[in-house]
């Protein structure tokens, strides 16, 4: 029996496994890199071991260090989580060779699925439908999808629609695949339009039993990475579910699988399906299956690893939907963000890392209020899961929780998630992998009027805070005059506020029907046309966050006397994050168009394009391939009038 388990992962992944271990009475060991030393997972385990290494992004990939940490902490088992080394056969072999229990499939099964090219050939032999995989050098029919053979998660994947695009896409995919997976091998598949991404949860023991726990719909994706998943799929009926389950079970048996895993398929509009890959690990989206089937998949993993036998599979009930909260900006090509997270609160949570006791809301988060989001890892903050008696009920619960969340300090994809859940096509179940291409939903939830009202509330909250801090006459409203005078002004980049507080109440320019009900430093209540609106306000050094039923608003105060050293010349391209320059597409003196790629920056194992902000001439270029840059570094300058400085 397992008595002490080391989780070779971080963030919400490690916290998820720790929660089950606490329920089972298993002692836990966390590993952490220097940037993660203060994250919750490092403090929640019974023991924690610092992993050495100067490169934080590589720390959790150091197999020798992790095995050494297990031995030093007295662990007798290792759970790989669902990332980093979780699908690394060599790591599984190293754990077993060290005399530790490996909580995962046999190394041979991992190796068999480690190459997508080899995996598809094996599945074809097992009778599972597969797509052809032409070599990139021989592709003649388009569109196609260039894919990394050794990995997933959208890394090393590119859509190619013309022959002219293919060489550049292959080169870029190979670079990204080599960086993320250590293997630059790529291949092509026909791009299926209108197809859905469907996956089947499998669980197998060492006694020959294979469970298939229904399917998950994972079609809402950006950059080929899932952001909303649900179970069951609204497109799968009982007959199709049986066919998918039979194919998934055949795939698991073909490789001698044990433990938890996922068999992924593409489902075409006519009801046909094709094998994509086997994920030889627990998936990020496993909570929706746990809710619908009422199981703890981590507990079952541990039971199988200890040699236990599975009984009869459980029956499904209800519907569950998961949304992934990322620190990223959908309106800027999903550019990741990092830094302090002073507030992170999801309302109405019924359970964390566990199935709610009844239909309700589950939260699996790697951060808490006060956490700092690093630049070195995936920017996912949390998964919010709603479980209800029907799909409509789950959608309503999840939408309300996300819309009411307090997330301060970082740009996130929260507004996009809410807009997607509210979209008529999504609610009708009319989804496929191109959904966000057709319905990007990058506009903020708060419209222009909501921003103006939120700015007014923020200004009134700041005035209330100033009065509380005043040494005398605290009961006198800020800026109050016995004789009408100039209005109080507060300027944000997003809106300008001008108001007076008179004997007759609030007189706010541009808001003739708005009255002030109450104002405190963190809460303002306004009456607009007889309807009261409550605004929660939080001021920070460089931002103000305002929440209301109108939508969340982030405001940027404008300094009255800005520091000249912080001013940036128009046309200057700054590094949005730390990273490495992997490609430069221009030279000084070149003419560029607005939106044209100037260079590519690799960060968080993915490539990010840096685009020209306007049409003009590249008058300065400070980037070169291989250069490491920090956030805010000047990469290039595009001068619109073509005159050199």
VOZA-257362 format. One record per residue (C-alpha): residue in three letters; x, z, y. Coordinates in steps of 0.001 Angstrom, whole numbers, padded with zeros to 6 digits, always signed. Layout:
N
ALAXZY ...
This chain:
645
UNK+000000+000000+000000 UNK+001078-000728+003553 UNK+001898+002451+005474 UNK+003627+001150+008621 UNK+003116-002327+010057 UNK+005240-004149+012632 UNK+003456-006865+014598 UNK+005857-009646+015513 UNK+003929-010698+018592 UNK+002803-009545+022011 UNK-000161-009032+024348 UNK-003717-009211+023104 UNK-002517-010506+019726 UNK-000582-007328+018982 UNK-003343-005112+020418 UNK-005885-006805+018164 UNK-003892-006013+015014 UNK-003133-002465+016181 UNK-006850-001748+016567 UNK-007549-002538+012926 UNK-004513-000541+011814 UNK-005830+002518+013655 UNK-009138+002146+011810 UNK-007308+001952+008464 UNK-004830+004748+009137 UNK-001800+002447+009137 UNK+001075+003373+011455 UNK+002074+000617+013907 UNK+005258-000763+015463 UNK+005390-002947+018564 UNK+008231-005186+019676 UNK+008702-006141+023298 UNK+010925-008136+025621 UNK+012137-006714+028938 UNK+009356-008398+031001 UNK+006773-006948+028587 UNK+008032-003358+028600 UNK+005062-002105+030631 UNK+002331-004199+028986 UNK-000349-002310+027035 UNK+000766-003476+023587 UNK+004185-001869+024025 UNK+002591+001509+024743 UNK-000282+001490+022272 UNK+001716+001337+019037 UNK+003036+004463+017351 UNK+006567+003114+017749 UNK+008035+000369+019917 UNK+011322-001503+019646 UNK+012963-003446+022458 UNK+014104-006893+021414 UNK+017484-007885+022862 UNK+018079-011213+024519 UNK+018798-012634+027940 UNK+016125-015358+027630 UNK+012702-013665+027522 UNK+010950-016816+026320 UNK+013120-016826+023182 UNK+013076-013087+022465 UNK+010077-013099+020136 UNK+011607-015999+018177 UNK+014694-014019+017116 UNK+014035-013581+013407 UNK+017043-011383+012743 UNK+016149-009044+015611 UNK+012552-008666+014426 UNK+013534-007936+010829 UNK+016104-005447+012119 UNK+013394-003815+014264 UNK+011185-003448+011187 UNK+013955-001736+009239 UNK+014982+000515+012131 UNK+011395+001682+012677 UNK+010673+002304+009015 UNK+008038-000438+008776 UNK+007204-001669+005302 UNK+005202-004733+006382 UNK+005187-007420+009075 UNK+002154-009159+010579 UNK+003151-012277+012587 UNK+000045-012395+014778 UNK-001027-015889+015821 UNK+001817-017410+017791 UNK+005612-017568+017917 UNK+006821-017176+014305 UNK+003398-016986+012657 UNK+003758-020451+011086 UNK+007495-020298+010423 UNK+008253-020455+006698 UNK+011848-019330+007202 UNK+010662-016172+008951 UNK+008211-015406+006151 UNK+011043-015813+003646 UNK+013308-013535+005716 UNK+010647-010816+005801 UNK+010107-011011+002051 UNK+013873-011093+001366 UNK+014211-007867+003373 UNK+011860-006138+000937 UNK+008940-006062+003397 UNK+005334-007055+002795 UNK+004483-010333+004517 UNK+000942-010377+005912 UNK+000366-014081+005710 UNK+000260-017076+003388 UNK+003114-017884+000989 UNK+006155-019483+002645 UNK+005593-022580+000503 UNK+002097-023043+001945 UNK+003438-022631+005485 UNK+006189-025170+004795 UNK+003703-027626+003271 UNK+001652-027601+006498 UNK+004636-027325+008861 UNK+004790-031085+009342 UNK+001497-032676+010355 UNK+002672-035987+008935 UNK+003446-034512+005506 UNK+000311-032346+005633 UNK-001957-035348+006143 UNK-000432-037126+003172 UNK-000964-034042+001013 UNK-004587-033772+002152 UNK-005176-037442+001428 UNK-003999-036852-002128 UNK-006426-033896-002368 UNK-009357-036117-001376 UNK-009748-034776+002161 UNK-010578-037530+004732 UNK-007652-038208+007104 UNK-006891-040573+009981 UNK-004007-043063+009776 UNK-000784-041978+011487 UNK+001126-045095+012608 UNK+004709-044721+013769 UNK+004880-044857+017591 UNK+007150-047908+017311 UNK+004481-049917+015479 UNK+001336-049054+017457 UNK-000653-052104+018515 UNK-004193-050777+019003 UNK-005141-048393+021820 UNK-006095-045764+022844 UNK-003985-043456+020701 UNK-002958-039831+020746 UNK+000748-039005+020556 UNK+001169-035685+018736 UNK+004003-033335+017830 UNK+004450-033150+014066 UNK+005732-029569+014035 UNK+003334-027697+016303 UNK+000007-027417+018061 UNK-001693-025742+020986 UNK-001694-028986+022976 UNK+002083-029018+023358 UNK+003767-032317+022658 UNK+000470-034196+022897 UNK-000313-037187+025110 UNK-003190-039676+025433 UNK-001987-043287+025684 UNK-004363-046082+026671 UNK-001990-049035+027128 UNK+001226-050323+025538 UNK+003022-049886+028864 UNK+002301-046140+028877 UNK+003514-045550+025326 UNK+007333-045272+025770 UNK+007073-042726+028589 UNK+004416-040712+026756 UNK+006483-040615+023561 UNK+009584-039513+025472 UNK+007680-036762+027300 UNK+005962-035559+024101 UNK+009285-035460+022261 UNK+010886-033353+025005 UNK+008002-030904+025027 UNK+007862-030724+021219 UNK+011596-030057+020969 UNK+011347-027281+023535 UNK+008236-025650+022042 UNK+008865-026124+018320 UNK+012519-027088+017901 UNK+011501-030455+016408 UNK+011052-033609+018531 UNK+009241-035592+015812 UNK+006000-037157+017034 UNK+003441-039512+015546 UNK+000295-041325+016646 UNK-003362-041149+015703 UNK-006292-043271+016840 UNK-008023-041506+019728 UNK-011597-040776+018689 UNK-013941-040961+021667 UNK-016986-038731+021706 UNK-015612-036653+018817 UNK-015905-032899+018387 UNK-013167-030483+017354 UNK-014516-028456+014438 UNK-012607-025909+012375 UNK-013473-023937+009244 UNK-012277-020371+008697 UNK-010830-019878+005222 UNK-009748-016688+003482 UNK-008155-016710+000037 UNK-006762-014035-002258 UNK-004107-014237-004959 UNK-006768-014130-007710 UNK-008181-017599-007065 UNK-011056-016756-004725 UNK-011426-018896-001581 UNK-013944-018017+001125 UNK-015106-020457+003782 UNK-016722-018545+006627 UNK-018556-021312+008423 UNK-017329-023504+011239 UNK-016304-023027+014842 UNK-016932-025546+017621 UNK-013786-025882+019730 UNK-014469-029038+021752 UNK-014218-027601+025274 UNK-010521-028198+025920 UNK-008078-028804+028752 UNK-004692-030360+028121 UNK-005737-030461+024435 UNK-005959-026657+024393 UNK-009212-024844+023640 UNK-010905-022770+026343 UNK-014424-022194+024950 UNK-015227-021773+021246 UNK-018414-020893+019428 UNK-019835-020272+015971 UNK-021783-021892+014515 UNK-021459-025396+015981 UNK-024661-026761+017534 UNK-023840-030135+015916 UNK-023510-028968+012315 UNK-026481-028678+009989 UNK-026546-027105+006536 UNK-025626-030304+004685 UNK-022685-031097+006947 UNK-021552-027459+006820 UNK-021408-027669+003036 UNK-019295-030860+003173 UNK-016903-029340+005701 UNK-016594-026151+003668 UNK-015870-028081+000472 UNK-013132-030069+002229 UNK-011621-026895+003734 UNK-011623-025127+000365 UNK-009994-028172-001267 UNK-007295-028124+001412 UNK-006611-024417+000841 UNK-006396-024835-002925 UNK-004141-027892-002617 UNK-001394-025778-001039 UNK-001944-022557-002978 UNK-003144-020740+000101 UNK-003690-016985+000394 UNK-004689-014933+003431 UNK-006551-016072+006542 UNK-006209-019605+007845 UNK-008072-022431+009506 UNK-008677-026025+008466 UNK-009309-028244+011484 UNK-011302-031473+011611 UNK-012450-034094+014091 UNK-016194-034726+013800 UNK-017344-038198+014846 UNK-020740-038891+016480 UNK-022036-040460+013253 UNK-021391-037259+011254 UNK-018126-038328+009666 UNK-015079-036061+009842 UNK-011315-036303+009470 UNK-008650-033713+008704 UNK-006414-032670+011601 UNK-004277-029784+010340 UNK-004194-026430+008605 UNK-003289-023507+010825 UNK-001542-021149+008427 UNK-002395-018059+010438 UNK-005202-016221+012132 UNK-006576-018212+015078 UNK-007012-017127+018686 UNK-010736-017845+018354 UNK-011277-015766+015204 UNK-013516-013184+017015 UNK-016523-015526+017020 UNK-016359-015753+013229 UNK-015950-011977+012950 UNK-019079-011436+015039 UNK-021234-013951+013171 UNK-020111-012809+009709 UNK-019690-009104+010495 UNK-016148-008920+009122 UNK-012731-007721+010249 UNK-010414-010608+009392 UNK-007271-008572+010070 UNK-008441-005893+007628 UNK-009073-008602+005053 UNK-005602-010046+005688 UNK-004073-006655+004988 UNK-006204-006199+001872 UNK-005094-009574+000493 UNK-001442-008834+001354 UNK-001717-005640-000695 UNK-002949-007678-003683 UNK-006640-006944-003308 UNK-009390-009246-004496 UNK-012140-010697-002338 UNK-015708-010142-003436 UNK-018738-012196-002478 UNK-018544-013754+000994 UNK-020822-012323+003711 UNK-023784-014173+005183 UNK-023825-015389+008797 UNK-026173-014075+011462 UNK-026620-014832+015147 UNK-024369-016810+017470 UNK-021081-016004+019220 UNK-019232-017733+022063 UNK-015702-017023+023285 UNK-014153-017955+026638 UNK-010433-017770+027290 UNK-009449-016408+030691 UNK-006206-017960+031915 UNK-004102-017285+034985 UNK-004155-020926+036012 UNK-005639-023208+038656 UNK-007876-025947+037189 UNK-007984-027723+040559 UNK-004197-028198+040471 UNK-003780-029619+036994 UNK-004088-026169+035385 UNK-000923-024942+037037 UNK-000155-021472+035625 UNK+000116-018475+037936 UNK+002070-015261+037558 UNK+002463-011949+039341 UNK+000672-008601+039761 UNK-002906-008172+038575 UNK-004157-005174+040581 UNK-007714-005402+039239 UNK-008982-006678+035894 UNK-012477-005487+035007 UNK-015114-007183+032831 UNK-018573-005587+033198 UNK-020748-004604+030264 UNK-018131-004581+027500 UNK-019536-003043+024286 UNK-016397-003259+022127 UNK-012721-004113+022457 UNK-010995-006015+019640 UNK-013971-005301+017378 UNK-017419-006602+016508 UNK-019986-004963+018826 UNK-022234-002432+017048 UNK-025198-004640+017987 UNK-025554-007919+019829 UNK-023266-007467+022810 UNK-020016-008208+024585 UNK-016501-008009+023147 UNK-013214-008071+025058 UNK-009793-008912+023604 UNK-007341-008562+026505 UNK-003591-008415+026765 UNK-003676-007001+030291 UNK-005312-004180+032218 UNK-005623-003419+035900 UNK-002092-003036+037243 UNK-000430-005346+034709 UNK+002100-007956+035806 UNK+001708-011448+034338 UNK+005073-012923+033434 UNK+006251-016486+033970 UNK+007823-016571+030523 UNK+004753-016755+028285 UNK+001348-018348+027846 UNK-000839-017432+030873 UNK-003875-016325+028858 UNK-005153-012978+030121 UNK-008017-012261+027757 UNK-010819-013549+025582 UNK-014385-012592+026426 UNK-016820-012931+023525 UNK-020607-012718+023670 UNK-022583-012194+020478 UNK-026331-012660+020464 UNK-029312-013451+018252 UNK-029296-017051+019507 UNK-026988-019507+021240 UNK-028994-019252+024466 UNK-028719-015453+024456 UNK-024958-015577+023893 UNK-024483-018114+026693 UNK-026503-015988+029136 UNK-024577-012806+028300 UNK-021160-014448+028532 UNK-021986-016230+031788 UNK-023097-013004+033455 UNK-019997-011107+032310 UNK-017581-013733+033607 UNK-019426-014229+036891 UNK-019390-010462+037507 UNK-015747-009889+036567 UNK-013292-008359+039080 UNK-010013-010259+038737 UNK-007704-009751+041691 UNK-004244-010979+042539 UNK-004079-014217+040556 UNK-005857-017538+040483 UNK-007764-017924+037201 UNK-010021-020402+035424 UNK-012991-018006+035618 UNK-015059-020207+037954 UNK-014547-023232+035707 UNK-015662-021266+032658 UNK-018832-020073+034385 UNK-019656-023554+035714 UNK-019157-025018+032234 UNK-021410-022419+030614 UNK-024072-023155+033230 UNK-023867-026936+032776 UNK-026994-028538+031341 UNK-025011-030653+028876 UNK-023198-027606+027493 UNK-026407-025625+027176 UNK-027931-028541+025297 UNK-024963-028561+022903 UNK-023910-032018+024088 UNK-020154-031453+023955 UNK-017045-033242+022734 UNK-013313-033075+023423 UNK-013722-035143+026599 UNK-016278-032773+028151 UNK-013984-031387+030867 UNK-012742-034876+031693 UNK-016331-035876+032500 UNK-017369-032503+033940 UNK-014166-030893+035292 UNK-016050-028087+037071 UNK-013077-027315+039314 UNK-015148-026452+042402 UNK-015400-022719+043195 UNK-018634-020907+042417 UNK-018950-019756+046029 UNK-020098-022487+048425 UNK-019160-022761+052095 UNK-021915-020411+053258 UNK-020880-017827+050654 UNK-017303-017999+051924 UNK-018439-017448+055530 UNK-020616-014466+054594 UNK-017836-013015+052440 UNK-015410-013358+055332 UNK-017854-011493+057589 UNK-018172-008743+054988 UNK-014386-008508+054675 UNK-013988-008174+058444 UNK-016636-005436+058591 UNK-015005-003592+055688 UNK-011630-003716+057432 UNK-013226-002358+060609 UNK-014803+000475+058609 UNK-011418+001320+057103 UNK-009840+001343+060558 UNK-012478+003782+061821 UNK-011808+006165+058922 UNK-008116+006073+059752 UNK-008659+006644+063485 UNK-007463+010032+064777 UNK-010471+010402+067140 UNK-014030+009075+067592 UNK-014326+008025+063961 UNK-018102+007665+064205 UNK-017821+005002+066902 UNK-017978+001454+065459 UNK-014712-000480+065820 UNK-014737-002729+068874 UNK-017902-001150+070240 UNK-018410-001590+073995 UNK-021004+000000+076265 UNK-021003-003243+078210 UNK-020965-006575+076255 UNK-017431-007911+075973 UNK-015424-010319+073852 UNK-016373-010290+070146 UNK-014135-008852+067463 UNK-012248-011662+065711 UNK-010744-011806+062243 UNK-009104-015017+061124 UNK-008668-016129+057534 UNK-007352-019471+056367 UNK-010776-020110+054836 UNK-013012-018945+057715 UNK-012951-017321+061160 UNK-015173-014345+061942 UNK-016444-013313+065391 UNK-018941-010475+065841 UNK-020057-007636+068086 UNK-021680-004338+067190 UNK-024292-003570+069867 UNK-027146-001131+070333 UNK-029347-003745+068660 UNK-027030-003998+065640 UNK-024730-006731+064383 UNK-024382-009941+066388 UNK-022235-012319+064303 UNK-021480-015817+065558 UNK-022930-018425+063196 UNK-025130-015860+061421 UNK-028231-015365+063585 UNK-030326-014062+060676 UNK-027756-011581+059320 UNK-028046-007847+059972 UNK-025686-005063+058968 UNK-027182-002470+056621 UNK-024019-000500+055895 UNK-020256-000951+055946 UNK-017652+001028+054054 UNK-014005+000104+053341 UNK-014863-001260+049889 UNK-018581-002109+050127 UNK-020638-003937+052743 UNK-024393-004543+052581 UNK-025832-007336+054716 UNK-029439-008364+055244 UNK-029876-012127+055423 UNK-033401-013213+056278 UNK-034892-010108+054701 UNK-032789-010267+051517 UNK-030073-007660+051029 UNK-026691-008733+049663 UNK-023993-006334+048482 UNK-020323-007321+048835 UNK-017458-005553+047102 UNK-014282-005858+049184 UNK-010651-005218+048257 UNK-007847-005804+050764 UNK-004274-006449+049618 UNK-001141-007413+051518 UNK-001708-011162+051423 UNK-005246-011591+050105 UNK-008756-010185+050307 UNK-011047-010357+047284 UNK-014797-010284+047896 UNK-017386-010173+045114 UNK-021104-010749+045416 UNK-023931-012516+043648 UNK-022997-015567+045747 UNK-019737-015917+043847 UNK-016215-014480+044016 UNK-014205-015352+047119 UNK-010498-014939+047825 UNK-009508-014947+051492 UNK-006066-015292+053027 UNK-005578-013373+056307 UNK-003799-015270+059063 UNK-001061-013246+060708 UNK-001216-013091+064484 UNK+002556-013380+064725 UNK+003741-015230+061591 UNK+007394-015076+060571 UNK+008999-018441+061528 UNK+011253-018177+058472 UNK+008195-018432+056227 UNK+006923-021677+057767 UNK+007296-024763+055587 UNK+007621-028281+056996 UNK+004832-030731+056073 UNK+005658-032844+053041 UNK+007910-030230+051458 UNK+007526-029957+047671 UNK+008127-026404+046492 UNK+008554-025250+042912 UNK+005201-023648+041987 UNK+006853-021530+039257 UNK+010278-020868+037746 UNK+011336-023661+035420 UNK+013753-026395+034520 UNK+013748-029923+035930 UNK+013420-032269+032941 UNK+012823-035609+034672 UNK+013136-037058+038175 UNK+011232-040268+038910 UNK+012449-041038+042453 UNK+015572-041264+044588 UNK+016136-040527+048240 UNK+014798-043409+050293 UNK+012087-044366+047802 UNK+008571-044994+049052 UNK+005870-043007+047234 UNK+002088-042907+047256 UNK-000040-039777+047484 UNK-000369-038225+044007 UNK+002570-040162+042551 UNK+004754-038110+040172 UNK+008041-037180+041831 UNK+009492-035027+039057 UNK+008587-032999+035970 UNK+009177-029265+035684 UNK+009187-027495+032324 UNK+007730-023984+032361 UNK+006005-021910+029674 UNK+007019-024549+027084 UNK+004957-027258+028821 UNK+005765-029996+031323 UNK+004129-029929+034756 UNK+004105-032890+037131 UNK+005119-032351+040749 UNK+003210-034910+042806 UNK+003809-036428+046224 UNK+001538-034639+048742 UNK+001094-037805+050828 UNK+002233-041393+051079 UNK+005666-041689+052666 UNK+009390-041809+052040 UNK+011469-039354+050013 UNK+013813-038146+052737 UNK+015387-035295+050764 UNK+015793-034674+047036 UNK+017224-031381+045806 UNK+016183-031651+042155 UNK+018292-032957+039308 UNK+017708-032969+035573 UNK+018708-029687+033950 UNK+018552-027642+037152 UNK+016861-024243+036894 UNK+014657-023464+039896 UNK+012835-020362+041079 UNK+009357-020168+042571 UNK+009381-021524+046114 UNK+012591-023540+045758 UNK+012551-026784+047785 UNK+012530-029696+045339 UNK+012007-032641+047671 UNK+010662-033670+051072 UNK+008300-036587+051624 UNK+008185-037731+055257 UNK+005034-039610+056126 UNK+006397-041540+059126 UNK+009450-042740+057167 UNK+011859-041290+059747 UNK+014718-039286+058324 UNK+015250-035843+059871 
